[in-house]
Amino acid sequence: MDPVVRARGLVKDYGRGRAARRILDGVDLDVAAGELVAVVGRSGCGKSTLLHLLGGLDTSDAGTVEIAGERLDGRRADAVRRRRVGFVFQAFHLVPELTGAENVLLAARLPGARPGARERARALVTRLGLDEVAGGLPHELSGGEQQRLAVARAVVNDPAVLLADEPTGNLDEASGAVVLDLLRELAGDGRAVVVVTHERTVTARADRVVTLREGRLAAA
Ligand SMILES: Nc1ncnc2c1ncn2[C@@H]1O[C@H](COP(=O)(O)OP(=O)(O)OP(=O)(O)O)[C@@H](O)[C@H]1O
């Protein structure tokens, strides 16, 4: 089966001239539907940079990313990203003025939202056990509740790919386990899930662990 995420020869440089640093130096990665891949590596090695390239939040200096067979560059990049990719960040990034439920619904209102997104948003809030708290503002919710809402928001449009950057990094063990269960479940639904992490509890539950070292990926 063709991979959902297919990255080839990704190169990323930061800075110019003498200050230029090559962070990614030819990264290849395939992630299949249903697979949860953990990306590890020392601090500053470029894990977040890689995740941003895989999700089209940043552009590479060379190489290509395909999501479900569509190139993630050029004119259609935004449309492909909105339709195909969900993102979860360590710091949740919920909109502080909106309630939890409104944050999840927000993604259902953006241009390119998939049919049924509103219903999916409501169903996700219930499935995640958040009905009681979803009326609160983010600052009134626990970290674990906020992150579950952030994951719900990321999958409201039923993306083929879910990218998570240290999603359990700000959570205690119990809340982290709930979020990890959720990511596993979402991979089980046939998504490709890529998680950047430092945590053994996460790598232990990944289907595959890859290490980023000196700008390249290797099997851990
Ligand atoms: N916009 C930018 N401009 C210049 N340098 C950057 C930029 N973003 C990241 N870097 C540098 O690129 C390197 C890789 O950063 P990145 O955030 O991808 O690493 P990371 O592996 O995710 O780190 P950590 O595990 O600490 O979060 C770091 O040295 C960082 O300082």
The ligand as an SDF file (V2000), in Angstrom:
LIG
                    3D

 31 33  0  0  0  0  0  0  0  0999 V2000
   13.1840   29.9980   12.5230 N   0  0  0  0  0  0  0  0  0  0  0  0
   14.4090   29.6290   12.8420 C   0  0  0  0  0  0  0  0  0  0  0  0
   15.4770   30.3740   12.5110 N   0  0  0  0  0  0  0  0  0  0  0  0
   16.7330   29.9880   12.8180 C   0  0  0  0  0  0  0  0  0  0  0  0
   17.0410   28.8480   13.4750 N   0  0  0  0  0  0  0  0  0  0  0  0
   16.0150   28.0590   13.8320 C   0  0  0  0  0  0  0  0  0  0  0  0
   14.6520   28.3890   13.5450 C   0  0  0  0  0  0  0  0  0  0  0  0
   13.8620   27.4040   14.0320 N   0  0  0  0  0  0  0  0  0  0  0  0
   14.6880   26.5040   14.5970 C   0  0  0  0  0  0  0  0  0  0  0  0
   15.9740   26.8880   14.4850 N   0  0  0  0  0  0  0  0  0  0  0  0
   17.1570   26.1350   14.9530 C   0  0  0  0  0  0  0  0  0  0  0  0
   17.1530   24.8810   14.2840 O   0  0  0  0  0  0  0  0  0  0  0  0
   17.5260   23.8240   15.1730 C   0  0  0  0  0  0  0  0  0  0  0  0
   16.4380   22.7770   15.1960 C   0  0  0  0  0  0  0  0  0  0  0  0
   15.2970   23.2730   15.8820 O   0  0  0  0  0  0  0  0  0  0  0  0
   14.0300   22.3690   16.2150 P   0  0  0  0  0  0  0  0  0  0  0  0
   13.0820   23.1890   16.9890 O   0  0  0  0  0  0  0  0  0  0  0  0
   13.5540   21.7420   14.9550 O   0  0  0  0  0  0  0  0  0  0  0  0
   14.7110   21.2530   17.1200 O   0  0  0  0  0  0  0  0  0  0  0  0
   14.0390   20.1110   18.0270 P   0  0  0  0  0  0  0  0  0  0  0  0
   14.7840   18.8510   17.7360 O   0  0  0  0  0  0  0  0  0  0  0  0
   12.5740   20.1020   17.8230 O   0  0  0  0  0  0  0  0  0  0  0  0
   14.4040   20.6140   19.4840 O   0  0  0  0  0  0  0  0  0  0  0  0
   13.6990   20.3690   20.9380 P   0  0  0  0  0  0  0  0  0  0  0  0
   13.7360   18.8900   21.1700 O   0  0  0  0  0  0  0  0  0  0  0  0
   14.5840   21.1180   21.8750 O   0  0  0  0  0  0  0  0  0  0  0  0
   12.3070   20.9360   20.8370 O   0  0  0  0  0  0  0  0  0  0  0  0
   17.7980   24.4790   16.5170 C   0  0  0  0  0  0  0  0  0  0  0  0
   19.1830   24.6640   16.6410 O   0  0  0  0  0  0  0  0  0  0  0  0
   17.0740   25.8010   16.4290 C   0  0  0  0  0  0  0  0  0  0  0  0
   17.7330   26.7690   17.1960 O   0  0  0  0  0  0  0  0  0  0  0  0
  1  2  1  0
  2  3  1  0
  2  7  2  0
  3  4  2  0
  4  5  1  0
  5  6  2  0
  6  7  1  0
  6 10  1  0
  7  8  1  0
  8  9  2  0
  9 10  1  0
 10 11  1  0
 11 12  1  0
 11 30  1  0
 12 13  1  0
 13 14  1  0
 13 28  1  0
 14 15  1  0
 15 16  1  0
 16 17  2  0
 16 18  1  0
 16 19  1  0
 19 20  1  0
 20 21  2  0
 20 22  1  0
 20 23  1  0
 23 24  1  0
 24 25  2  0
 24 26  1  0
 24 27  1  0
 28 29  1  0
 28 30  1  0
 30 31  1  0
M  END
$$$$
